[in-house]
Amino acid sequence: MKASDEWVFLCAAHRLPMECCAIDYMTHTLEGTTAVLNQPRWFPTRGAFKEDPVSGEAAESSQAGDSETWKVFQSIARRLHRLLAHVF
């Protein structure tokens, strides 16, 4: 997907990252996001974290994910943000 003349985004849905047309990139990104958000490995309690990623303080729920889960969530947010770069 090409959002501008400066940026070319590679689609991570393929075995080796490669360029996709915009509609395929968006579809792959949304399908991948849905798959990750529905995996109990990353989000066992569907929305809670062990610690606040900003302050580092422990959250109330001790059964939530960890900092690795937060990294996955940040990656998802970054990929969804790229969709907006193309749409607008």
Backbone torsions as a table, in degrees:
resi	resn	phi	psi	omega
1	MET	NA	141.3	179.7
2	LYS	-120.5	109.8	-179.2
3	ALA	-83.6	-27.0	178.0
4	SER	-159.5	-177.7	177.6
5	ASP	-70.6	-18.2	-178.0
6	GLU	-90.9	-28.2	-171.4
7	TRP	-119.6	130.5	171.6
8	VAL	-126.1	121.6	-177.7
9	PHE	-100.3	135.4	177.8
10	LEU	-96.0	141.1	-178.5
11	CYS	-82.9	124.3	-178.4
12	ALA	-86.6	2.1	-178.2
13	ALA	-76.7	-12.0	-178.5
14	HIS	-95.7	162.1	179.5
15	ARG	-54.3	-48.7	171.8
16	LEU	-112.2	129.8	-179.4
17	PRO	-53.6	134.1	-178.9
18	MET	-148.0	165.1	177.7
19	GLU	-72.9	141.5	173.6
20	CYS	-127.9	158.6	171.5
21	CYS	-67.6	161.7	-172.0
22	ALA	-57.4	-45.2	-176.9
23	ILE	-66.2	-37.9	177.2
24	ASP	-67.4	-41.9	178.4
25	TYR	-59.2	-45.4	-179.8
26	MET	-65.2	-42.5	179.1
27	THR	-64.0	-46.4	179.4
28	HIS	-61.6	-41.4	-179.6
29	THR	-64.8	-45.0	180.0
30	LEU	-67.6	-39.7	177.3
31	GLU	-65.4	-42.3	178.6
32	GLY	-65.3	-41.3	177.8
33	THR	-61.9	-44.8	179.2
34	THR	-61.4	-42.6	-179.8
35	ALA	-63.3	-44.3	-179.3
36	VAL	-67.5	-43.4	-178.8
37	LEU	-65.7	-22.1	179.1
38	ASN	-94.3	3.0	178.5
39	GLN	-88.1	121.4	178.4
40	PRO	-65.1	-19.0	177.2
41	ARG	-60.1	-42.5	-177.3
42	TRP	-89.8	-36.0	-176.5
43	PHE	-131.8	73.8	-176.1
44	PRO	-65.7	-27.2	-178.6
45	THR	-111.9	12.2	175.7
46	ARG	56.2	52.8	171.0
47	GLY	129.5	3.4	-180.0
48	ALA	-114.7	151.2	178.5
49	PHE	-123.1	153.6	177.2
50	LYS	-64.9	-39.1	-177.9
51	GLU	-137.0	155.1	175.1
52	ASP	-72.9	120.7	-176.2
53	PRO	-65.8	-20.6	-179.3
54	VAL	-85.4	-52.9	-175.5
55	SER	-89.9	-22.6	-177.9
56	GLY	81.2	2.6	179.7
57	GLU	-77.2	149.3	-179.0
58	ALA	-68.1	138.9	175.5
59	ALA	-83.5	168.5	-177.7
60	GLU	-67.5	-37.1	-177.6
61	SER	-87.5	118.0	-179.0
62	SER	-87.5	-5.5	-178.9
63	GLN	-95.7	5.4	-177.2
64	ALA	-77.7	-179.2	-179.6
65	GLY	-69.6	-173.9	-177.9
66	ASP	-122.1	-165.8	-177.0
67	SER	-65.1	-27.1	176.3
68	GLU	-64.9	-37.5	176.3
69	THR	-62.8	-40.2	179.3
70	TRP	-62.9	-38.3	178.2
71	LYS	-64.2	-39.3	177.2
72	VAL	-63.9	-43.0	179.2
73	PHE	-62.7	-40.3	178.0
74	GLN	-64.7	-39.0	177.8
75	SER	-63.2	-41.3	178.1
76	ILE	-62.2	-46.2	-179.7
77	ALA	-61.1	-40.7	179.6
78	ARG	-63.9	-43.0	-179.4
79	ARG	-66.3	-40.6	178.2
80	LEU	-68.2	-32.4	176.5
81	HIS	-63.5	-34.8	178.7
82	ARG	-63.2	-32.9	177.2
83	LEU	-61.0	-41.5	179.2
84	LEU	-64.8	-33.2	177.9
85	ALA	-61.3	-34.3	-179.4
86	HIS	-81.6	-39.7	-177.0
87	VAL	-64.8	-40.4	-178.9
88	PHE	-95.0	NA	NA
